[in-house]
């Protein structure tokens, strides 16, 4: 896909907060819809637990992932090669069924004189993952955010994940992994650089 297919990383949509009690009522309705009794002993605390869990699952709506890239460092001893984090674990939820997406990401960039603390790359991933997502958009958002805030020579993001909406329902196909990638700058324009970063990711 072309760089313009996804556009720039979109900010979290603004929605008016609602009382937790309304969320709990919604969970009680779903319990009844599923065929159980929300007033039975084992389910009495479930609505509150689910509401709190949803606040944690989707905490990415409360932050701007780009903030994590605001502090950079220029004193890197002349280092001008690829910086890469491999096998960053993450969990998200698909926006179509709100089923878990569980996977790992590989994030790389070629610095343009300045670098960022390595933990910040993982924080950018988590900020976008903790929203309702599709894997393709998540991949693009992470790459676009790094490109926008660090202005590196190149960015490469590869995400591998399993989707419960496919393994636990529908076609019921377990063990299938989806892979998406986003290459920008030199990693998109130069075949040799692209092969190098994929090899460092263990994908070459």
C-alpha positions in Angstrom: 0.0 0.0 0.0 1.1 3.6 -0.6 2.0 5.9 2.3 -1.2 7.9 1.7 -3.5 4.9 2.1 -3.8 5.3 5.8 -2.9 9.0 6.3 -1.4 10.5 9.4 -2.0 8.9 12.8 -5.4 10.1 13.9 -5.9 11.5 17.4 -8.1 9.7 19.8 -11.7 10.6 19.2 -13.3 12.9 21.8 -16.3 11.3 23.5 -18.1 12.6 26.5 -17.4 10.5 29.7 -20.2 8.5 31.1 -20.7 7.2 34.6 -19.3 3.8 35.4 -22.8 2.8 36.5 -24.1 3.1 32.9 -21.3 0.8 31.8 -22.2 -1.7 34.5 -25.8 -1.6 33.4 -24.7 -2.4 29.8 -22.7 -5.4 31.1 -25.8 -6.7 32.9 -27.8 -6.4 29.7 -25.1 -8.4 27.9 -25.1 -11.1 30.6 -28.9 -11.5 30.2 -28.5 -11.5 26.4 -26.0 -14.3 26.7 -28.6 -16.3 28.7 -27.4 -16.0 32.3 -28.7 -14.1 35.3 -26.6 -11.0 36.4 -28.1 -11.3 39.9 -26.8 -14.7 40.6 -24.0 -14.8 43.2 -21.1 -15.6 40.8 -22.0 -12.6 38.5 -22.9 -10.0 41.1 -19.5 -8.2 40.9 -18.9 -9.0 37.2 -20.3 -5.7 35.8 -18.0 -3.6 38.0 -15.0 -5.8 37.1 -15.7 -5.6 33.4 -16.2 -1.8 33.5 -12.8 -1.5 35.3 -11.2 -3.9 32.8 -12.5 -1.9 29.8 -11.0 1.3 31.3 -7.6 -0.5 31.3 -8.0 -2.2 27.9 -8.8 1.1 26.2 -6.7 3.5 28.2 -5.0 4.6 25.0 -7.9 6.9 24.3 -6.7 9.0 27.3 -3.2 9.7 25.9 -1.3 11.1 22.9 1.3 8.5 22.0 3.4 11.1 20.3 4.2 12.7 23.7 6.6 9.8 24.4 8.8 11.0 21.6 9.1 14.6 22.7 12.5 14.1 24.4 15.4 13.1 22.2 19.1 12.8 22.6 21.8 14.1 20.3 24.9 12.8 22.1 25.2 9.3 20.6 28.9 9.1 19.8 28.4 9.5 16.1 26.1 6.5 15.9 24.2 6.6 12.6 23.0 3.0 12.1 19.6 1.3 12.5 18.0 1.3 16.0 15.6 -1.6 16.4 13.4 -3.1 19.1 12.3 -6.7 18.4 9.5 -8.8 19.8 7.6 -6.1 21.7 4.5 -7.8 23.2 1.2 -6.1 23.0 -2.5 -6.7 23.4 -5.3 -4.9 21.7 -9.0 -5.4 20.7 -10.4 -5.5 17.2 -13.0 -2.9 16.5 -15.3 -5.3 14.8 -16.0 -7.8 17.6 -14.0 -6.3 20.5 -12.1 -9.6 20.6 -8.5 -9.7 21.7 -5.6 -9.1 19.3 -2.4 -10.6 20.8 0.9 -10.2 19.2 4.4 -8.7 19.0 5.9 -5.8 17.1 9.3 -5.0 15.7 10.1 -1.3 15.4 13.1 0.2 13.7 14.3 3.6 12.6 17.4 5.1 11.1 18.2 8.2 13.2 18.6 11.7 11.7 21.2 12.9 14.3 18.9 12.3 17.3 17.6 9.3 19.1 14.9 8.6 21.6 14.9 6.4 24.7 14.2 2.8 23.6 11.3 2.3 26.0 9.5 5.2 24.3 9.0 3.1 21.1 7.2 0.5 23.1 5.1 3.2 24.8 4.0 4.5 21.4 3.0 1.0 20.4 1.0 0.5 23.6 -0.7 3.9 23.3 -2.2 3.0 20.0 -2.8 -0.7 20.8 -4.9 0.2 23.8 -7.7 1.4 21.6 -10.2 -0.5 19.4 -8.1 -1.4 16.4 -7.5 -3.1 13.1 -4.0 -4.4 12.8 -3.3 -2.6 9.5 -4.2 0.8 11.1 -2.2 0.0 14.2 0.9 -0.7 12.1 0.5 2.6 10.1 -0.2 4.7 13.2 3.0 3.5 15.0 5.2 4.2 12.0 3.6 7.5 11.1 3.9 8.7 14.7 7.6 7.9 14.8 8.1 9.6 11.4 6.3 12.7 12.4 8.0 13.3 15.8 11.5 12.0 15.1 11.9 12.8 11.4 14.3 9.9 10.9 15.9 8.8 7.7 13.6 5.8 7.7 11.0 3.9 9.8 10.1 0.2 9.6 7.3 -1.4 11.7 6.3 -5.1 11.4 3.5 -6.5 13.5 2.6 -10.2 13.9 -0.6 -11.0 15.8 -3.4 -13.6 16.3 -7.0 -12.5 16.3 -9.6 -14.0 18.6 -12.3 -12.8 16.3 -11.0 -15.5 13.9 -9.8 -18.2 16.3 -12.7 -18.1 18.9 -15.6 -17.4 16.6 -16.5 -17.4 12.9 -14.2 -19.7 11.0 -12.7 -21.0 14.3 -9.2 -21.1 12.9 -6.7 -21.2 15.7 -2.9 -20.8 15.3 -3.1 -18.3 12.3 -0.8 -15.3 12.5 -1.4 -12.1 10.6 1.6 -10.0 9.6 1.5 -6.4 8.5 4.3 -3.9 7.8 4.9 -0.3 7.2 8.1 1.0 5.6 8.9 4.7 5.3 11.8 6.7 4.0 15.0 4.8 3.1 13.4 1.5 4.1 10.7 2.0 1.4 12.9 3.6 -1.2 16.0 1.5 -1.1 15.8 -2.3 -1.5 19.1 -2.9 0.2 18.1 -1.0 3.3 14.7 -2.7 3.4 16.4 -6.1 3.3 18.8 -5.1 6.0 16.2 -4.0 8.5 14.0 -7.1 7.8 17.0 -9.3 8.4 17.7 -7.5 11.7 14.0 -8.2 12.6 14.5 -11.8 11.8 12.2 -11.5 8.8 14.8 -11.5 6.0 
